[in-house]
Structure formats: C-alpha cells, structure tokens
Amino acid sequence: MDNQKRPRILVSVDMEGISGIVHPGETNPEGYDYGRGRALMTAEANAAVAGVLDAEPGAEVWVADAHGSYRNLLPEEIDRRARLVRGKPRPLGMLAGIDERTEAVLFVGYHVRAGAGPGVLAHTMSDALLDVRVGGRSLGEIGLNAAMAGHLGVPLVLLSGDDAACAEARELVPGVHTVAVKEALAQFAAATTHPEEARERLRRAAAEAVAGRARAEPLALPG
C-alpha cells in the first residue's frame, strides 16, 4: 500500500506511567535502575504497536519517544513494523510524527498533572512548574498534548498509566479507552500490575481503540 494512502497512527510514549516504574532512579539516565526502566518502556510501546496493527494491519505506525531527552526507547528492540522518532529538539515535542494523515493518537505511560493529588511521579513538563492553565483550566501533559492533537484534528483514543492518569484522561476526553497499569499510592509508590499482564491488556485495548477511531472526537478546548 502506498504510504500516502496508509492511515497513520501515532503512539506517544512517556515513562512515568509504565507498569513497574515508581521512582526517578528508573526514569533518569543517571538513575540506578534506568536500564530496567528503558526495557519496561520499550516493551509497553511494542504492546501498543502490536494492538494498533491487530486492528489495522496496513497502518503506518509512528512511535514518539516522549520522555526527558526523548532518547529512552531501545531502537533495536522496537517492533520493526513501526517507525521510531527519538531525540530533540524537534517539531511538536511529545507528538512528533503527527501530521494531516494521522487518524488517531495513543498515549502510553503517561502521568497525572502536577498538584492533582496522588499520582506516581506526577508533574507537568518540569518540576519547576506547579501549574499550567489554559483558559483558566489546569492542564498537564495529558491535556496539553490531547489539545494539541485535537487542534490538528486528531483524536486521543487511548491512554495508559496509573489510575490517576486514566481518570484525568477520561475527564478530559469522554469515551477514551484507558488502561490502568498500576494504582497510585503516593508520588513514589504504587501497587503495580505485572508487566506482562499490563502489556496484554494494553495490546487488547489499543486494538479496540484503533478499531473504533472513527467515532472518536478530537479534543477542543473552549475559548
């Protein structure tokens, strides 16, 4: 199939909302367990890619590494059917790869916004920011990126992360598919699903979300 005719699906992958991850030592390059964090992140990205292609075998799947340096996902381990976007600076940041042909976006491993209560590794863009408001509404990375995608006419169809991140996504985007891979207990604590179980659930949910993407509405903020 000609690339211009293949539907593009973007999978944006952050790290704090990945199953098993609870501490900066697992998400920062200088951390004691960063290597394990990268492996967990890559495996969850691949689960989402597999689900997308289960539903839409002809899709052009782009995966945007959307954490920190944007150089966390292991290129040699990413599903070879997908195209990986890594490194910075780059256009559209966490949504790099989105374009006018993109039919849906999936957020994998996302986290709740700063100041929103219990949430694993909660923040908004940087620890230097306590709050970000658009039209008087507090938005975190979920809302900001969903709104950016919505401005381009692309709906958010799935989000995975802890239970708090999933609740935030459902409040912003009614009908979005969510996969809670852990229950937030505190900033650095969670009751986490086994990574293999999380991947199985994510794959199934991604397939369902992509199959139903025609019914999804892009997020439009008032004002």
C-alpha positions in Angstrom: 0.0 0.0 0.0 1.3 3.5 -0.9 2.4 5.4 2.2 0.2 8.3 1.2 -2.8 6.0 1.4 -1.9 4.2 4.6 -3.6 5.5 7.8 -1.0 6.9 10.2 -1.4 6.1 13.9 0.9 7.9 16.4 1.9 6.2 19.7 3.4 8.8 22.1 5.3 7.0 24.9 6.2 8.6 28.2 7.9 6.8 31.0 6.4 7.6 34.5 3.2 5.8 33.7 4.8 2.5 32.7 4.0 -0.6 34.7 6.5 -1.3 37.4 8.0 2.2 37.4 7.7 4.3 40.6 11.0 6.2 41.2 13.2 8.7 39.4 16.0 6.1 39.7 14.1 4.2 37.0 13.4 7.1 34.7 16.6 9.3 34.7 19.7 8.3 32.7 21.9 8.7 35.8 19.5 6.5 37.9 20.4 3.2 39.5 17.8 1.3 37.5 17.3 3.3 34.3 18.2 0.3 32.1 15.3 -1.6 33.5 13.0 1.3 33.1 14.0 1.6 29.4 13.3 -2.1 28.9 9.9 -1.8 30.5 9.1 1.3 28.5 10.1 -0.3 25.2 8.1 -3.5 25.9 4.9 -1.4 26.6 5.4 0.6 23.5 5.6 -2.6 21.5 2.4 -3.9 23.0 0.6 -0.7 21.8 2.1 -1.1 18.3 1.0 -4.7 18.2 -2.5 -3.7 19.2 -2.7 -1.0 16.6 -1.6 -3.4 13.9 -4.0 -6.1 15.1 -6.8 -3.7 14.3 -5.3 -2.0 11.3 -2.7 -4.2 9.6 -2.0 -1.7 6.9 -1.4 1.2 9.3 1.8 3.3 9.3 2.6 3.3 13.0 4.9 6.0 14.3 6.3 5.8 17.9 7.4 9.1 19.5 9.8 8.7 22.4 8.2 11.4 24.7 10.2 11.3 27.9 13.0 13.6 29.0 15.8 13.5 26.4 13.5 11.7 24.0 16.2 9.0 23.8 14.9 6.3 26.1 13.2 3.7 23.9 15.7 1.0 22.8 15.8 1.3 18.9 16.9 -2.3 18.3 14.1 -3.6 20.4 11.2 -1.6 18.9 8.8 -3.5 16.8 10.3 -3.4 13.3 6.9 -2.6 11.7 7.0 0.8 13.4 9.0 4.0 12.8 10.6 5.4 15.9 11.1 9.2 16.5 13.8 10.0 19.0 16.0 12.9 20.0 15.5 16.7 20.4 14.9 19.5 19.6 12.1 18.5 17.1 8.7 19.8 15.9 5.7 19.1 18.2 7.8 17.6 21.0 5.9 14.7 22.5 3.7 14.5 19.4 6.5 14.3 16.9 5.3 12.4 13.9 1.7 13.6 13.8 0.6 15.0 10.5 -2.5 15.6 8.4 -2.8 11.9 7.7 -2.8 10.8 11.3 -6.1 9.3 12.3 -5.5 8.7 16.0 -3.0 9.1 18.8 -2.4 6.8 21.7 -0.6 8.0 24.9 1.3 5.2 26.6 3.0 5.5 30.0 1.6 9.0 30.7 1.2 10.5 34.2 -1.1 12.8 36.1 -0.6 16.6 36.2 1.2 18.4 38.9 -0.8 19.1 42.0 -3.6 16.7 41.1 -3.3 14.5 44.2 -1.9 11.0 44.4 -0.1 10.1 41.2 3.1 8.3 40.5 5.9 10.8 39.6 3.2 13.5 39.0 4.5 16.7 37.3 3.7 18.9 34.3 6.6 19.2 31.9 9.1 20.1 34.6 9.4 20.1 38.3 9.8 23.9 38.0 6.2 24.3 37.1 3.5 24.0 39.8 0.6 24.6 37.4 -0.2 25.3 33.7 -3.6 26.8 32.9 -5.3 27.2 29.5 -8.5 29.3 29.6 -8.4 29.1 33.4 -8.2 25.3 33.4 -5.3 23.3 34.8 -3.8 21.0 32.3 -1.0 18.5 32.5 0.8 16.7 29.7 -2.2 14.7 29.0 -4.5 17.7 28.4 -1.9 19.8 26.7 -0.9 17.1 24.2 -4.5 15.9 23.7 -5.5 19.6 22.9 -2.6 20.0 20.5 -3.6 16.8 18.7 -7.2 18.0 18.7 -6.2 21.3 17.2 -4.8 19.2 14.3 -8.0 17.2 14.1 -6.5 14.1 15.6 -8.4 12.3 18.5 -6.8 10.7 21.5 -8.2 7.2 21.5 -6.2 5.5 24.3 -4.2 6.3 27.4 -2.2 4.0 29.7 -0.7 5.0 33.0 -1.6 4.8 36.7 -5.3 5.0 37.8 -5.0 8.8 38.4 -3.7 9.5 34.9 -6.5 7.4 33.5 -9.1 9.3 35.5 -7.6 12.6 34.2 -7.8 11.4 30.6 -11.5 10.3 31.0 -12.4 13.7 32.5 -10.8 15.5 29.5 -11.8 13.1 26.7 -15.1 11.2 27.4 -15.1 7.8 25.8 -11.3 7.5 25.6 -10.0 4.0 26.2 -7.8 3.7 29.3 -5.5 1.0 30.7 -4.5 1.5 34.4 -1.3 -0.5 34.8 -0.8 0.5 38.4 -2.7 2.0 41.3 -1.0 5.2 42.6 -0.3 5.1 46.4 2.0 8.2 46.6 4.5 10.1 44.5 7.0 7.3 44.6 4.8 4.3 45.3 2.2 2.1 43.5 0.5 -1.2 43.5 1.6 -2.3 40.1 0.2 -4.8 37.6 2.7 -7.5 36.4 4.4 -6.0 33.3 3.3 -9.0 31.1 -0.3 -8.6 32.2 -0.1 -4.9 31.6 1.2 -5.5 28.0 -1.6 -8.0 27.3 -4.3 -5.6 28.4 -2.7 -2.7 26.6 -2.5 -4.6 23.3 -6.2 -5.6 23.5 -7.2 -2.0 24.4 -5.1 -0.5 21.7 -6.7 -2.7 19.1 -10.2 -1.8 20.3 -9.4 1.9 20.4 -8.0 2.0 16.9 -10.8 -0.1 15.5 -13.3 2.4 16.9 -11.3 5.6 16.0 -13.9 6.8 13.5 -16.3 7.5 16.4 -13.7 9.4 18.5 -13.8 13.2 18.7 -10.7 15.4 18.8 -10.4 17.4 22.0 -11.4 21.0 21.5 -10.8 23.4 24.4 -13.3 26.2 24.9 -12.3 29.8 24.1 
